[in-house]
């Protein structure tokens, strides 16, 4: 479990450790039947093995497909999360998925073994922040917000990090591509969902916004479901993917 890339847009606050009292409340206590508790305990062990062995976060849908029928996946994961709450490795939620990560207060121990990775340019960080807060957003809309032209290379770099993805096409003339963030973005910045992005007061406190901003200035609220297409978006088709170089062109026989 290596440390993540050191490129960052804005600091994301790590919550305080849960108090002793909250940790003592075992989710399994909700089950009155001893057989049910035993069944849950075995499911917790199985879920632990599945998540531990996976290189990527595991969704609750994937867990439900592999755990015994009738298991309350949310309850099992809450139990497992509590078990790891005070350990050097924590079970964390990434969107609708789960993964093991080094405890935040122990990240410094990993720094010596970290391979130095390329840092993002200031322009790339600005574009990433705009996409995160304004998604779905087109290249032209990004340029309007920044006030300067955005090079294709900047967007290509963000796509390579897998923090940004092409999500659809705007239903406007030219059908421009819309961009949004990915689960990898959430995972890297330790966000459970996109709405956990810092608000205006947090950004001011971190020195990333001037305290003398105009009174009508506001931080956009990211969508509740960043994966859902909006009314003015079309899904990317195979033809779109071929045009964008994301799908190998089909070879037709003469």
Order of alpha helices (4+ residues) and beta strands (2+ residues): alpha-alpha-beta-alpha-alpha-beta-beta-alpha-beta-alpha-alpha-beta-beta-alpha-alpha-beta-alpha
